[in-house]
Amino acid sequence: MNITVCLKRTPDTETRIQVAGDGVSIDSAGVKKYIVSPYDEMAVEAALRTREALGSGEVTVLSFGDDAVVEQLRAGLAMGADAGILLRGEVTMDGLATAKVLAAELEGRDDALVLLGVKAADDDQQQVGPMVATLLGRPCVTAVSSFQLEGDKAVCLREVEGGMEKVEVPLPAILTITKGTFDPRFASLKGIMAAKRKPLEQKEAQGAESKLTVRGMALPPARPEGRIVGEGADAVPELVRLLREEAKVL
């Protein structure tokens, strides 16, 4: 079974993001480190475990972006993926444009499973996976915390309010992975060295141009300082009054 995992290069989640001087982009000079988006790492782990359980197959990591993304693809190879593909092009905030680029590449492949993280750590859109599935005409299950293969179908578990939801879909299928059982493994020294010798194909991206225009970016307003209205039971009446008259939440 062949599995492709789509992964994205994102700023480290500890990065303090700053808006650039143009007001419509991120100041890349302030980003000291880039990583594989954490949910995409979980998707890589899910693919590796599936291959190991089956005892055969190939895992390919696929990404869209500039030459710098090679670093993140090599990270996926170091974890244990067999091959990598970089689709060179300019990534924008337009999720549909990204989905079209990925779908154009995936359409010619024979993958039984395509895995993505449920969302990227930077834009938090949660839409590229379902869009790719729609463009390819394949079934899709989102926010999958665990799954197993049974013959020609995938049996997926999703967390919902009050319990777990079980969804079965025929293969080939597209799944987006979230927190659950797929905690990413650490790349071993042997894996890091082996990654340098694994095939990593680079080609120009094929797909639609972005139709989304960013008009402005701004950081969230600073959180106001807290107020102490008293201590113990004597503070309750004043607290209730403030919640009702100022915060207007009662």
C-alpha atoms as a printed R data frame, in Angstrom:
    type eleno elety resid chain resno       x      y       z
1   ATOM     1    CA   MET     A     1   0.000  0.000   0.000
2   ATOM     2    CA   ASN     A     2   1.267  3.442  -0.934
3   ATOM     3    CA   ILE     A     3   0.548  6.406   1.335
4   ATOM     4    CA   THR     A     4   1.275 10.070   0.702
5   ATOM     5    CA   VAL     A     5   1.454 12.587   3.535
6   ATOM     6    CA   CYS     A     6   1.072 16.285   2.730
7   ATOM     7    CA   LEU     A     7   3.080 18.431   5.113
8   ATOM     8    CA   LYS     A     8   3.647 22.146   5.528
9   ATOM     9    CA   ARG     A     9   6.594 24.268   6.639
10  ATOM    10    CA   THR     A    10   5.443 26.591   9.437
11  ATOM    11    CA   PRO     A    11   7.099 28.852  12.017
12  ATOM    12    CA   ASP     A    12   7.953 27.175  15.302
13  ATOM    13    CA   THR     A    13   4.924 27.332  17.569
14  ATOM    14    CA   GLU     A    14   7.033 29.185  20.171
15  ATOM    15    CA   THR     A    15   7.728 32.025  17.719
16  ATOM    16    CA   ARG     A    16   6.440 35.495  18.583
17  ATOM    17    CA   ILE     A    17   4.869 36.502  15.290
18  ATOM    18    CA   GLN     A    18   5.215 40.113  14.175
19  ATOM    19    CA   VAL     A    19   3.411 41.854  11.329
20  ATOM    20    CA   ALA     A    20   5.725 43.185   8.607
21  ATOM    21    CA   GLY     A    21   5.922 46.850   7.698
22  ATOM    22    CA   ASP     A    22   3.570 46.397   4.741
23  ATOM    23    CA   GLY     A    23   0.775 45.438   7.135
24  ATOM    24    CA   VAL     A    24  -0.311 42.430   5.071
25  ATOM    25    CA   SER     A    25   2.390 39.829   5.747
26  ATOM    26    CA   ILE     A    26   4.471 38.256   8.502
27  ATOM    27    CA   ASP     A    27   7.914 39.616   9.314
28  ATOM    28    CA   SER     A    28   9.996 36.576   8.371
29  ATOM    29    CA   ALA     A    29  13.109 38.131   9.896
30  ATOM    30    CA   GLY     A    30  11.617 37.514  13.322
31  ATOM    31    CA   VAL     A    31  11.096 33.805  12.680
32  ATOM    32    CA   LYS     A    32  14.233 32.030  13.878
33  ATOM    33    CA   LYS     A    33  13.090 28.472  13.276
34  ATOM    34    CA   TYR     A    34  10.719 26.645  10.945
35  ATOM    35    CA   ILE     A    35   9.272 23.209  11.590
36  ATOM    36    CA   VAL     A    36   6.928 20.614  10.132
37  ATOM    37    CA   SER     A    37   3.459 21.682  11.236
38  ATOM    38    CA   PRO     A    38   2.771 19.520  14.357
39  ATOM    39    CA   TYR     A    39  -0.459 17.956  13.067
40  ATOM    40    CA   ASP     A    40   1.341 17.034   9.845
41  ATOM    41    CA   GLU     A    41   3.980 15.267  11.951
42  ATOM    42    CA   MET     A    42   1.152 13.217  13.456
43  ATOM    43    CA   ALA     A    43   0.019 12.361   9.933
44  ATOM    44    CA   VAL     A    44   3.541 11.153   9.089
45  ATOM    45    CA   GLU     A    45   3.503  9.000  12.213
46  ATOM    46    CA   ALA     A    46   0.119  7.551  11.236
47  ATOM    47    CA   ALA     A    47   1.447  6.648   7.794
48  ATOM    48    CA   LEU     A    48   4.572  5.007   9.201
49  ATOM    49    CA   ARG     A    49   2.595  2.927  11.682
50  ATOM    50    CA   THR     A    50   0.224  1.814   8.928
51  ATOM    51    CA   ARG     A    51   3.115  0.730   6.715
52  ATOM    52    CA   GLU     A    52   4.721 -1.115   9.626
53  ATOM    53    CA   ALA     A    53   1.461 -2.877  10.482
54  ATOM    54    CA   LEU     A    54   1.022 -4.017   6.879
55  ATOM    55    CA   GLY     A    55   4.666 -5.022   6.525
56  ATOM    56    CA   SER     A    56   4.980 -3.434   3.086
57  ATOM    57    CA   GLY     A    57   4.244 -0.299   1.100
58  ATOM    58    CA   GLU     A    58   5.803  3.112   0.636
59  ATOM    59    CA   VAL     A    59   5.310  6.412   2.433
60  ATOM    60    CA   THR     A    60   5.908  9.607   0.457
61  ATOM    61    CA   VAL     A    61   6.008 13.075   1.989
62  ATOM    62    CA   LEU     A    62   4.726 15.850  -0.265
63  ATOM    63    CA   SER     A    63   4.928 19.606   0.189
64  ATOM    64    CA   PHE     A    64   4.313 22.831  -1.701
65  ATOM    65    CA   GLY     A    65   6.591 25.837  -1.286
66  ATOM    66    CA   ASP     A    66  10.047 27.211  -2.000
67  ATOM    67    CA   ASP     A    67  13.419 25.488  -1.778
68  ATOM    68    CA   ALA     A    68  13.551 26.016   2.001
69  ATOM    69    CA   VAL     A    69  10.840 23.341   2.404
70  ATOM    70    CA   VAL     A    70  13.461 20.692   1.593
71  ATOM    71    CA   GLU     A    71  14.475 20.910   5.267
72  ATOM    72    CA   GLN     A    72  11.014 19.832   6.425
73  ATOM    73    CA   LEU     A    73  10.774 17.099   3.805
74  ATOM    74    CA   ARG     A    74  14.112 15.744   5.015
75  ATOM    75    CA   ALA     A    75  12.669 15.762   8.542
76  ATOM    76    CA   GLY     A    76   9.848 13.523   7.310
77  ATOM    77    CA   LEU     A    77  12.351 11.252   5.604
78  ATOM    78    CA   ALA     A    78  14.392 11.085   8.819
79  ATOM    79    CA   MET     A    79  11.290  9.911  10.692
80  ATOM    80    CA   GLY     A    80  11.048  7.004   8.246
81  ATOM    81    CA   ALA     A    81   9.290  8.095   5.051
82  ATOM    82    CA   ASP     A    82  10.654  6.499   1.885
83  ATOM    83    CA   ALA     A    83  10.617  9.420  -0.570
84  ATOM    84    CA   GLY     A    84   9.825 13.102  -0.811
85  ATOM    85    CA   ILE     A    85   8.357 15.456  -3.409
86  ATOM    86    CA   LEU     A    86   8.633 19.242  -3.409
87  ATOM    87    CA   LEU     A    87   6.222 21.200  -5.589
88  ATOM    88    CA   ARG     A    88   7.980 24.526  -6.034
89  ATOM    89    CA   GLY     A    89   5.779 27.591  -5.957
90  ATOM    90    CA   GLU     A    90   4.552 30.494  -3.866
91  ATOM    91    CA   VAL     A    91   2.315 29.516  -0.955
92  ATOM    92    CA   THR     A    92  -0.453 31.982  -0.121
93  ATOM    93    CA   MET     A    93  -3.348 32.171   2.334
94  ATOM    94    CA   ASP     A    94  -5.666 30.813  -0.383
95  ATOM    95    CA   GLY     A    95  -6.424 27.271   0.786
96  ATOM    96    CA   LEU     A    96  -8.189 26.378  -2.459
97  ATOM    97    CA   ALA     A    97  -5.152 27.348  -4.543
98  ATOM    98    CA   THR     A    98  -2.994 25.100  -2.343
99  ATOM    99    CA   ALA     A    99  -5.520 22.276  -2.603
100 ATOM   100    CA   LYS     A   100  -5.514 22.514  -6.407
101 ATOM   101    CA   VAL     A   101  -1.710 22.277  -6.499
102 ATOM   102    CA   LEU     A   102  -1.711 19.185  -4.264
103 ATOM   103    CA   ALA     A   103  -4.620 17.570  -6.114
104 ATOM   104    CA   ALA     A   104  -2.891 18.029  -9.474
105 ATOM   105    CA   GLU     A   105   0.057 16.002  -8.173
106 ATOM   106    CA   LEU     A   106  -1.965 13.401  -6.284
107 ATOM   107    CA   GLU     A   107  -4.306 12.687  -9.193
108 ATOM   108    CA   GLY     A   108  -1.628 10.764 -11.048
109 ATOM   109    CA   ARG     A   109  -0.583  8.658  -8.060
110 ATOM   110    CA   ASP     A   110  -1.951  5.297  -6.896
111 ATOM   111    CA   ASP     A   111  -2.097  6.071  -3.159
112 ATOM   112    CA   ALA     A   112  -4.669  4.145  -1.167
113 ATOM   113    CA   LEU     A   113  -4.381  6.787   1.562
114 ATOM   114    CA   VAL     A   114  -3.556 10.470   1.537
115 ATOM   115    CA   LEU     A   115  -3.003 11.922   4.999
116 ATOM   116    CA   LEU     A   116  -2.811 15.538   6.148
117 ATOM   117    CA   GLY     A   117  -2.755 17.261   9.501
118 ATOM   118    CA   VAL     A   118  -6.184 18.486  10.553
119 ATOM   119    CA   LYS     A   119  -4.867 22.056  10.286
120 ATOM   120    CA   ALA     A   120  -1.661 24.014   9.821
121 ATOM   121    CA   ALA     A   121  -0.037 25.650  12.813
122 ATOM   122    CA   ASP     A   122   0.109 29.044  11.104
123 ATOM   123    CA   ASP     A   123  -3.186 29.741   9.302
124 ATOM   124    CA   ASP     A   124  -5.412 27.247  11.199
125 ATOM   125    CA   GLN     A   125  -7.736 26.905   8.192
126 ATOM   126    CA   GLN     A   126  -8.667 23.190   8.400
127 ATOM   127    CA   GLN     A   127  -9.892 23.245   4.795
128 ATOM   128    CA   VAL     A   128  -7.124 22.010   2.492
129 ATOM   129    CA   GLY     A   129  -7.702 18.296   3.210
130 ATOM   130    CA   PRO     A   130 -11.454 18.320   2.442
131 ATOM   131    CA   MET     A   131 -10.824 20.511  -0.619
132 ATOM   132    CA   VAL     A   132  -8.242 18.056  -1.991
133 ATOM   133    CA   ALA     A   133 -10.712 15.197  -1.424
134 ATOM   134    CA   THR     A   134 -13.474 17.066  -3.253
135 ATOM   135    CA   LEU     A   135 -11.204 17.883  -6.196
136 ATOM   136    CA   LEU     A   136 -10.138 14.225  -6.461
137 ATOM   137    CA   GLY     A   137 -13.626 12.838  -5.864
138 ATOM   138    CA   ARG     A   138 -12.490 10.720  -2.913
139 ATOM   139    CA   PRO     A   139 -14.135 10.167   0.487
140 ATOM   140    CA   CYS     A   140 -12.722 12.209   3.338
141 ATOM   141    CA   VAL     A   141 -12.797 11.936   7.125
142 ATOM   142    CA   THR     A   142 -11.552 14.916   9.128
143 ATOM   143    CA   ALA     A   143 -10.119 15.197  12.636
144 ATOM   144    CA   VAL     A   144  -9.263 11.485  12.840
145 ATOM   145    CA   SER     A   145  -7.695 10.564  16.181
146 ATOM   146    CA   SER     A   146  -7.068  6.919  15.206
147 ATOM   147    CA   PHE     A   147  -7.852  4.541  12.375
148 ATOM   148    CA   GLN     A   148  -7.225  1.033  11.153
149 ATOM   149    CA   LEU     A   149  -7.523 -0.650   7.793
150 ATOM   150    CA   GLU     A   150  -9.943 -3.503   7.298
151 ATOM   151    CA   GLY     A   151  -9.701 -4.923   3.792
152 ATOM   152    CA   ASP     A   152 -10.596 -2.202   1.303
153 ATOM   153    CA   LYS     A   153 -11.856  0.317   3.869
154 ATOM   154    CA   ALA     A   154 -10.544  2.553   6.630
155 ATOM   155    CA   VAL     A   155 -12.292  2.521  10.003
156 ATOM   156    CA   CYS     A   156 -11.771  5.893  11.656
157 ATOM   157    CA   LEU     A   157 -12.465  7.244  15.128
158 ATOM   158    CA   ARG     A   158 -13.248 10.921  15.701
159 ATOM   159    CA   GLU     A   159 -13.779 12.679  19.017
160 ATOM   160    CA   VAL     A   160 -17.180 14.352  19.235
161 ATOM   161    CA   GLU     A   161 -18.983 15.974  22.110
162 ATOM   162    CA   GLY     A   162 -19.847 13.276  24.609
163 ATOM   163    CA   GLY     A   163 -17.933 10.410  23.034
164 ATOM   164    CA   MET     A   164 -16.315  8.908  19.942
165 ATOM   165    CA   GLU     A   165 -17.693  8.700  16.423
166 ATOM   166    CA   LYS     A   166 -16.850  5.736  14.188
167 ATOM   167    CA   VAL     A   167 -16.693  6.397  10.435
168 ATOM   168    CA   GLU     A   168 -15.964  3.822   7.739
169 ATOM   169    CA   VAL     A   169 -14.846  4.890   4.262
170 ATOM   170    CA   PRO     A   170 -13.767  2.911   1.194
171 ATOM   171    CA   LEU     A   171 -10.229  3.226  -0.143
172 ATOM   172    CA   PRO     A   172  -8.702  5.254  -1.690
173 ATOM   173    CA   ALA     A   173  -9.510  7.905   0.892
174 ATOM   174    CA   ILE     A   174  -8.203 11.120   2.404
175 ATOM   175    CA   LEU     A   175  -7.906 11.544   6.171
176 ATOM   176    CA   THR     A   176  -6.912 14.557   8.243
177 ATOM   177    CA   ILE     A   177  -5.184 13.624  11.487
178 ATOM   178    CA   THR     A   178  -5.532 15.254  14.898
179 ATOM   179    CA   LYS     A   179  -4.293 14.581  18.423
180 ATOM   180    CA   GLY     A   180  -4.900 11.051  19.612
181 ATOM   181    CA   THR     A   181  -2.764  7.958  19.278
182 ATOM   182    CA   PHE     A   182  -0.251  9.220  16.713
183 ATOM   183    CA   ASP     A   183   2.389 10.936  18.844
184 ATOM   184    CA   PRO     A   184   5.308 11.568  16.455
185 ATOM   185    CA   ARG     A   185   8.469  9.556  16.939
186 ATOM   186    CA   PHE     A   186  11.860 11.206  17.265
187 ATOM   187    CA   ALA     A   187  14.157 10.820  14.286
188 ATOM   188    CA   SER     A   188  17.153  8.651  15.161
189 ATOM   189    CA   LEU     A   189  20.703  9.504  14.120
190 ATOM   190    CA   LYS     A   190  20.539  6.588  11.703
191 ATOM   191    CA   GLY     A   191  17.305  7.974  10.260
192 ATOM   192    CA   ILE     A   192  18.792 11.459   9.876
193 ATOM   193    CA   MET     A   193  21.804 10.069   8.011
194 ATOM   194    CA   ALA     A   194  19.629  7.824   5.845
195 ATOM   195    CA   ALA     A   195  17.373 10.769   4.925
196 ATOM   196    CA   LYS     A   196  20.241 12.362   3.006
197 ATOM   197    CA   ARG     A   197  20.291  9.408   0.603
198 ATOM   198    CA   LYS     A   198  16.567  8.988   0.085
199 ATOM   199    CA   PRO     A   199  15.007 10.247  -3.163
200 ATOM   200    CA   LEU     A   200  13.619 13.794  -3.028
201 ATOM   201    CA   GLU     A   201  12.076 14.948  -6.298
202 ATOM   202    CA   GLN     A   202  11.622 18.649  -7.022
203 ATOM   203    CA   LYS     A   203   9.300 19.969  -9.705
204 ATOM   204    CA   GLU     A   204   7.338 23.085 -10.525
205 ATOM   205    CA   ALA     A   205   3.867 23.219  -8.999
206 ATOM   206    CA   GLN     A   206   0.885 22.835 -11.322
207 ATOM   207    CA   GLY     A   207  -2.382 24.462 -10.301
208 ATOM   208    CA   ALA     A   208  -4.431 27.608 -10.019
209 ATOM   209    CA   GLU     A   209  -3.133 30.973  -8.892
210 ATOM   210    CA   SER     A   210  -4.365 32.496  -5.660
211 ATOM   211    CA   LYS     A   211  -7.571 34.528  -5.854
212 ATOM   212    CA   LEU     A   212  -7.382 35.683  -2.254
213 ATOM   213    CA   THR     A   213  -6.133 39.134  -1.299
214 ATOM   214    CA   VAL     A   214  -4.953 39.915   2.232
215 ATOM   215    CA   ARG     A   215  -5.972 43.490   3.035
216 ATOM   216    CA   GLY     A   216  -4.450 43.700   6.468
217 ATOM   217    CA   MET     A   217  -3.005 41.866   9.457
218 ATOM   218    CA   ALA     A   218  -2.986 42.913  13.092
219 ATOM   219    CA   LEU     A   219  -2.004 41.336  16.373
220 ATOM   220    CA   PRO     A   220  -4.809 40.646  18.875
221 ATOM   221    CA   PRO     A   221  -5.387 43.480  21.360
222 ATOM   222    CA   ALA     A   222  -3.525 43.201  24.637
223 ATOM   223    CA   ARG     A   223  -5.487 41.487  27.362
224 ATOM   224    CA   PRO     A   224  -6.515 43.981  30.069
225 ATOM   225    CA   GLU     A   225  -5.110 43.504  33.530
226 ATOM   226    CA   GLY     A   226  -7.192 41.575  36.033
227 ATOM   227    CA   ARG     A   227  -9.010 43.197  38.928
228 ATOM   228    CA   ILE     A   228  -9.302 41.985  42.506
229 ATOM   229    CA   VAL     A   229 -12.696 42.983  43.863
230 ATOM   230    CA   GLY     A   230 -12.252 41.547  47.335
231 ATOM   231    CA   GLU     A   231 -11.620 38.344  49.223
232 ATOM   232    CA   GLY     A   232 -13.824 35.463  50.298
233 ATOM   233    CA   ALA     A   233 -17.615 35.436  50.344
234 ATOM   234    CA   ASP     A   234 -17.821 39.193  50.882
235 ATOM   235    CA   ALA     A   235 -16.529 39.761  47.331
236 ATOM   236    CA   VAL     A   236 -19.328 37.769  45.655
237 ATOM   237    CA   PRO     A   237 -21.972 40.552  45.442
238 ATOM   238    CA   GLU     A   238 -19.515 42.969  43.830
239 ATOM   239    CA   LEU     A   239 -18.244 40.283  41.452
240 ATOM   240    CA   VAL     A   240 -21.788 39.454  40.368
241 ATOM   241    CA   ARG     A   241 -22.553 43.149  39.836
242 ATOM   242    CA   LEU     A   242 -19.485 43.619  37.633
243 ATOM   243    CA   LEU     A   243 -20.265 40.520  35.620
244 ATOM   244    CA   ARG     A   244 -23.823 41.735  35.074
245 ATOM   245    CA   GLU     A   245 -23.291 45.467  34.516
246 ATOM   246    CA   GLU     A   246 -19.789 45.732  33.011
247 ATOM   247    CA   ALA     A   247 -18.951 42.402  31.411
248 ATOM   248    CA   LYS     A   248 -22.643 41.785  30.603
249 ATOM   249    CA   VAL     A   249 -22.250 38.028  30.764
250 ATOM   250    CA   LEU     A   250 -25.048 37.462  33.262
